[in-house]
Amino acid sequence: MQFNIIYFFATVFLNIYLSKYQEIRANNLLQEIVFQSEREIPIVKSVDIVVIGGTVSAVSAAISAAESGAKVFLVAPRLYLGEDMCATLRLEIDKNRKLNTILEKQIFGNELQTTPLKVKAILSKALREADVEFVFGSYVTDMLWDNSEVPSGVVIANRAGRQAIVAKTIIDATDRAWICRMAGAEAKFWDGSEIEFQRIVVFTGQNGDKPNYITHKIKISMANLHFSAFALAEQIAREKTYTDGQVRASESLFHIPPDPIICKNNSQDWNKDSEIDIDHFRPKGFKNLWLCSN
């Protein structure tokens, strides 16, 4: 009986202490962080090269690597490929532009305009024919590092949870070089100036002709370059470009990043008339991380 009473009061005091401790801890942290428990993440792939992104450049890089004999896996954030064209609706080319690659010729053929469905179908087929495995709807949440602090893969998240992909080489083909930034690659300083965005609005063509694409160029002030600031810019662009009678509009904005990743060779050393130096695509300070995006 005496033991039960002691146990009762000890439990009460312990709960009060823990409650007070958690309150103090929460106040000190201002509820800005939480502690994640240690857990095991399954390795679903071990490859030579992992390509992050579903853009045309991502698919092209994956196919080229596979044709060279590498085992390649591609991680696409959306539920389709070609978001750099389909999400932005940049589906037209200038009549004077020369199509050099096989993918370009397949996407446009003899036309100056293509369709989202054609882009998605061609890119998916091209990966399958090159025996490149890929997954849709997956986002990179973390980097994997070896004992020498060299990137050795990525952790992705999707409807199946979190999985690890071990890779000897990582190619970042995301829209804002998110993987390079996550790895700590150095970027050019942004001076806070306005950023020019492009948003395309589509109208029905006359007499059953092909759709009419109108490109709006908008300069928007940004508080910072965080994801939330870009989301706000997208809403501003939507409000400014909405037009009665439009049949569709781009779901994503196109822009030239004001803070590009600094690579081993800079743009001033670029010579379009000579053989391409791959160090133009290698972030400064990294050996097995490559950039293939804006």
RAFEN-V616515 format. One record per helix or strand. SS is the DSSP state (helix for helix, strand for strand). FROM is the first residue (numbers start at 0). TO is the last residue. If there is no record, write none. Layout:
BEGIN
SS & FROM & TO
SS & FROM & TO
END
This chain:
BEGIN
helix & 1 & 28
strand & 41 & 51
helix & 55 & 66
strand & 71 & 74
helix & 82 & 85
strand & 91 & 91
helix & 101 & 107
strand & 112 & 112
helix & 115 & 128
strand & 132 & 134
strand & 138 & 144
strand & 150 & 157
strand & 160 & 171
helix & 177 & 181
strand & 186 & 186
strand & 194 & 202
helix & 205 & 207
strand & 211 & 219
helix & 226 & 240
strand & 247 & 248
strand & 253 & 254
strand & 260 & 260
strand & 262 & 262
helix & 266 & 268
helix & 277 & 280
strand & 281 & 282
strand & 288 & 290
END
